[in-house]
Amino acid sequence: MALLDGKTALVTGAAVGLGNAFARALANERASVVVCDVRPDVAQLVAELQAGGTKVVGFEADVSVPADVRRVVDGALSAFGRIDVLVNNAGTWLASAPTDPFDKSLNDFEKGFGTNLKGVFMFGRAVIPQMIRQGGGDIVNIVTDHIHTCGAPVVLSHDDAPGCPWAGQPPRPTGGGVAMDVYDASKWGINGFTIAWAKALREHHVRVNALCMGATDSHMLRSFHQFNPPAEQVAMWMKPTDTARLLVDLLREGPDGRSGENIGLAMGHPVVLPPRQPEPQFASAH
Ligand SMILES: NC(=O)c1ccc[n+]([C@@H]2O[C@H](COP(=O)([O-])OP(=O)(O)OC[C@H]3O[C@@H](n4cnc5c(N)ncnc54)[C@H](O)[C@@H]3O)[C@@H](O)[C@H]2O)c1
């Protein structure tokens, strides 16, 4: 029996990139699949999965719009009656800096936080009650960039992976660059949800983890390089299919598996689950 036989997985932002690979990998494990994206060509993925025998529904939807979130979650439940896996993948990158004009900055904030943080928040709020009713589930949030941007990741040492471009180097400074403050802050915010949800939902057997992505070959990363990335960089990037394999490995841990971890995936390192960490975040709060 495949891992997700009889289960339903919902992936946001699945038209291209990582979300597309996640949806295919979950379908491969025989999940019924729900996908959504602002891009109408998410329909192409739906058609392909259907042709391969997957039960699938797709929605053109914007994760930053409350009515769209409800429509996707209600549509998933009316199609399949349950949601076992939620992959909060939809994300947007935009150039923003502290020196930007005020009005541009407000627009960037609404867009960046709307998709990257409010979208995660709303899908969580819409799906969690259903997971609790079902007796459990898995939420996987996608955050960003190597190990230092991410707040409290499961740390990978640069030095234990000879292929890592940063082996032997001092840690990179926090943050992705001078023109990424909105993107980085919105992704940092997700760490708060991951940890707080993991803690609150442990007793309901809902696991919540984050994949803290380093550079991965996708539409987003290629657009960052004006669709003409240097070949030597592309050769180093992780592949969405590798990340999707790791997502399946994470789900394979089952209800007693890790929760509340921010799992670092960095190019130059093998794309494998690092050892499970102790769970200090479950100590009682004051
Ligand atoms: N590729 C990388 O190197 C990298 C690194 C770190 C983190 N990430 C994160 O991984 C996730 C996937 O990124 P990717 O590289 O595959 O990007 P991508 O741009 O290739 O794909 C993102 C998908 O999300 C969709 N999307 C964007 N805004 C949306 C919205 N408001 N509502 C619904 N769908 C929306 C896009 O249309 C697209 O299909 C993102 O959260 C991104 O921040 C990627």
Ligand as a Chemical Component Dictionary entry (heavy atoms), coordinates in Angstrom:
data_LIG
# 
_chem_comp.id                   LIG 
_chem_comp.type                 NON-POLYMER 
_chem_comp.pdbx_formal_charge   0 
_chem_comp.three_letter_code    LIG 
# 
loop_
_chem_comp_atom.comp_id 
_chem_comp_atom.atom_id 
_chem_comp_atom.alt_atom_id 
_chem_comp_atom.type_symbol 
_chem_comp_atom.charge 
_chem_comp_atom.model_Cartn_x 
_chem_comp_atom.model_Cartn_y 
_chem_comp_atom.model_Cartn_z 
_chem_comp_atom.pdbx_ordinal 
LIG N1  N1  N 0  13.225 28.299 -5.287 1  
LIG C1  C1  C 0  13.960 28.656 -4.228 2  
LIG O1  O1  O 0  15.185 28.750 -4.300 3  
LIG C2  C2  C 0  13.300 28.926 -2.903 4  
LIG C3  C3  C 0  14.137 29.192 -1.811 5  
LIG C4  C4  C 0  13.565 29.423 -0.587 6  
LIG C5  C5  C 0  12.187 29.360 -0.442 7  
LIG N2  N2  N 1  11.403 29.111 -1.522 8  
LIG C6  C6  C 0  9.962  29.055 -1.274 9  
LIG O2  O2  O 0  9.420  27.900 -1.875 10 
LIG C7  C7  C 0  8.066  28.157 -2.234 11 
LIG C8  C8  C 0  7.881  27.800 -3.702 12 
LIG O3  O3  O 0  8.729  28.664 -4.445 13 
LIG P1  P1  P 0  9.193  28.363 -5.927 14 
LIG O4  O4  O 0  10.635 28.645 -5.981 15 
LIG O5  O5  O -1 8.673  27.061 -6.417 16 
LIG O6  O6  O 0  8.454  29.574 -6.648 17 
LIG P2  P2  P 0  7.684  29.645 -8.034 18 
LIG O7  O7  O 0  7.446  31.093 -8.297 19 
LIG O8  O8  O 0  8.419  28.875 -9.050 20 
LIG O9  O9  O 0  6.299  28.944 -7.671 21 
LIG C9  C9  C 0  5.438  29.537 -6.734 22 
LIG C10 C10 C 0  4.010  29.246 -7.123 23 
LIG O10 O10 O 0  3.162  29.924 -6.182 24 
LIG C11 C11 C 0  2.159  30.599 -6.918 25 
LIG N3  N3  N 0  1.671  31.758 -6.176 26 
LIG C12 C12 C 0  2.331  32.906 -5.914 27 
LIG N4  N4  N 0  1.545  33.755 -5.244 28 
LIG C13 C13 C 0  0.364  33.125 -5.058 29 
LIG C14 C14 C 0  -0.863 33.477 -4.438 30 
LIG N5  N5  N 0  -1.029 34.680 -3.866 31 
LIG N6  N6  N 0  -1.876 32.585 -4.435 32 
LIG C15 C15 C 0  -1.720 31.372 -5.034 33 
LIG N7  N7  N 0  -0.597 30.978 -5.660 34 
LIG C16 C16 C 0  0.426  31.853 -5.662 35 
LIG C17 C17 C 0  2.836  31.000 -8.210 36 
LIG O11 O11 O 0  1.897  31.315 -9.226 37 
LIG C18 C18 C 0  3.661  29.773 -8.506 38 
LIG O12 O12 O 0  2.941  28.795 -9.222 39 
LIG C19 C19 C 0  7.818  29.643 -1.954 40 
LIG O13 O13 O 0  7.165  29.773 -0.722 41 
LIG C20 C20 C 0  9.210  30.220 -1.897 42 
LIG O14 O14 O 0  9.270  31.387 -1.106 43 
LIG C21 C21 C 0  11.924 28.893 -2.738 44 
# 
loop_
_chem_comp_bond.comp_id 
_chem_comp_bond.atom_id_1 
_chem_comp_bond.atom_id_2 
_chem_comp_bond.value_order 
_chem_comp_bond.pdbx_ordinal 
LIG N1  C1  SING 1  
LIG C1  O1  DOUB 2  
LIG C1  C2  SING 3  
LIG C2  C3  SING 4  
LIG C2  C21 DOUB 5  
LIG C3  C4  DOUB 6  
LIG C4  C5  SING 7  
LIG C5  N2  DOUB 8  
LIG N2  C6  SING 9  
LIG N2  C21 SING 10 
LIG C6  O2  SING 11 
LIG C6  C20 SING 12 
LIG O2  C7  SING 13 
LIG C7  C8  SING 14 
LIG C7  C19 SING 15 
LIG C8  O3  SING 16 
LIG O3  P1  SING 17 
LIG P1  O4  DOUB 18 
LIG P1  O5  SING 19 
LIG P1  O6  SING 20 
LIG O6  P2  SING 21 
LIG P2  O7  DOUB 22 
LIG P2  O8  SING 23 
LIG P2  O9  SING 24 
LIG O9  C9  SING 25 
LIG C9  C10 SING 26 
LIG C10 O10 SING 27 
LIG C10 C18 SING 28 
LIG O10 C11 SING 29 
LIG C11 N3  SING 30 
LIG C11 C17 SING 31 
LIG N3  C12 SING 32 
LIG N3  C16 SING 33 
LIG C12 N4  DOUB 34 
LIG N4  C13 SING 35 
LIG C13 C14 SING 36 
LIG C13 C16 DOUB 37 
LIG C14 N5  SING 38 
LIG C14 N6  DOUB 39 
LIG N6  C15 SING 40 
LIG C15 N7  DOUB 41 
LIG N7  C16 SING 42 
LIG C17 O11 SING 43 
LIG C17 C18 SING 44 
LIG C18 O12 SING 45 
LIG C19 O13 SING 46 
LIG C19 C20 SING 47 
LIG C20 O14 SING 48 
# 
